[in-house]
Amino acid sequence: MANDYAASVTGSHIRVTKLTADGKFATGASASYVSQSFISVSFTPEYEDGDEFTQKNAEGAVCVTFKAPDTLKRVNLSVAICNPDPDFTAMIAGGTILGASDGWAAPAVGSAPTPMGVAIEVWSNAVVDGKPAAGKPYFHWIFPYVKMRESGERVIQNDILATEFEGYGVGNAGFGSGPAAPAWAYPQVASRPYAYARSAGVPAVS
């Protein structure tokens, strides 16, 4: 489609999917979790500075200089949700669900909370001239392999309890076209730490 110069405005849905050791998707009824109850998803690319070399001549002037390019290492990610959701928390940060989603217990001390990692997808609204974009009214953002953990201070007070997670992501060729509909349309770039593309739809809420 032609570029309609849509802006990404507000978030719509988030889908978290468990991965297996080879980066493929886990299967079963509890392998993915879709929610609209999130506050924000933020990400920052992290680069490794390229080595720099300088040689001076006998008079102290620079005669040779070279700087290798900075290279992308990973993407740092943080997610905040509206409520202490035990199912979402266990999916993204490990630990144990208590009862019939009555509560959640942290991972055991010294254990890896999500040893296989998870895939995170986020949909935001594509807006043109103050209205939903025609045809493909969403942006589909993918983070094909991330390892997350709980973060931030928990304060029980006369206010809303924040529930936040942070971690990092890298590429994952096993992501392919994604775990379910709507599919990721560009599996050839799933080995990159993150990507986005326009989408016609959003997943059903779990």
N, C-alpha and C positions, 0 to 999 in steps of 0.2 A: 504494500500500500504506500501511497505517497506520504511524505512526512507532513503531518498536520500540526507539528510543533506543540503537542499536548504537554501540559505540566503534570507532574506527579503531586497529587494533593490528597492528603490523609491516607491512613492505612485501612485496609478492608479485611483481609484474612491472613492467617499464618498457618502453615502446615509443617509439622515436625515428624520425621520418619526415622525409625531405627535402621541402622545399617548392620550388615554382617562383616566378618573379618576382611573380606575381599572388596568391600565398598558397595556391594549390591544391597538391595532393599530387603529387610526382613519381611516375612509374610505372616499373615494371621490377622485376626480382628483387631488386635491392639498394636499393630505395627506402625500406624500413623495416627496423628491427632491433629484435628483442624479446629481452630478457634477464631473468634472475632474479639475476644476479651483481652486484647493486648493494648498497651499504652504506646510503646515505641519499639522500633528495631533500629539500631544505629550501627554503622560499620565504618572502619577506617583502614585503608590499605597501609601495610607496613613494608617499607623498602629497606634493603641493605645498601648502604652507601658504597659506591664503587671506589676501589683503591685509586689513590692519586700519587703520581710520581713526578718529581721535579729535579732537574740537574742544573747546577750553576757552573759557569765557567770560572776561569782563574781570576777574573775581575769581580766575581760575585754577582754577575748578572745571570738571569735565567736563560739557559740556552736550549733546554728541552723540557717540555711539560706535557703530561698526559693524564687524563682522568677517565677511568673506566665508567661505564654507565651505571646508574643506580638500578637495582633489580628488585622486582616484587618478590617478597618472601611469603606473605600470607595476608589475611584480612582479619582484623580484630573486630569482634562482634559483641554487642550487648542487647539484651532483650528485657523489657519490663512488661509485666502483666497486671491486670486490674485487681485480681484477687488471688489468694493463696490456693491455687488450683492443684490438688494433689496429682491428678492424672497428667496434666501438662508438665508439672515439676519433675515427676518421675521419668517422663519421656525425655526431657531435655537435659536433666542434671542428675539422673540416677536416683538412688535411694529406693525406698520401699513404700508402696501404697498401703495404708492401714484400713482394714475393713472394706466395706463397699464404697470406696472413695471417701471415707470419713476423715482421713488425714494422711500424713506423709511423715516418714522418718528419714533422716539424713543418711547418706552412705556411711558405711563403717569406716572408722578412723584408719587411715593408711591405705584405703582401697582406691582404685581408679573409678570415678563415678560413672563415666560412660566410655568404657574401654574400646568399643567399636565405633564410637562417634555417631552422629545423627546428620541427616540432611534437613536444612531449613529452607522453606520457600515462603515468600511474602508477596501479597498482592496489594497494590496501591491504586488509587483512582486516577485515571487519565482524564484530564479536564481541558477543554478547548473553549475559549471565550465564555467561561463561567458555566459550561454545561458538560455532561459526560461526552467523551469523544465518540463519534459514530463508528460502528463496526468493532473496534477493539478498545473498550472503555477502561481497561486495566493495564497496569504494568505488572509483569510477573518477574520477581527477583529471586534468584537462586543462590544458595550457599551449599554446594553439593557435599561437603564433608566438614563438619565442625565438631569441636569438643568444647562443651560448656560446663559451667558450674555455677552454683549460687554465688552471688556477690552482694556487696553493699551491706549497710547496717539495717538490722531489723528493729523497729521501734514500735512497741505496743503502747499507744498513747491516745489522746483525744484527737485522732486524725486517722487517715486511711493507712493501713499497713502496706508498705511497698514490697513487691516481690520482683527481684531483679536477678539476671543471669549474665555472665560474661564468659568469653572464650575466644577461640581463634579458628579460622577456617583455611583449608587448602583445596586444591582441585581433587576431583574424583571422577575418573572416566566411567566408573560403574554407575554413575547417576543416570546416564543415558537420556531417555525422554521423561524421566521422573517416575514417581511411584504410582500415580493414578491420574485420572482426568482432573483438571485440564492438563494435558501433557506439555512438557517443555519442548519447544519446537526446534531447538538448536543443540542436539546432543553432541555435535562435533566440538563444542566449547566447554563441555562438562569437566574437562581436566583443568579448567581455570578456577581460581578461588571464588570468584563471584561473577555474575552476569545478570542482565535484565533484558526483557523483550516485551512487546505489547501482547496482550492476551484478550480473547473474546469473552472468557468466563472465569469463574472462581470455583473452588471446591466446596462441597457440602460440609457444613459444620458437623463435627463428631457428636 
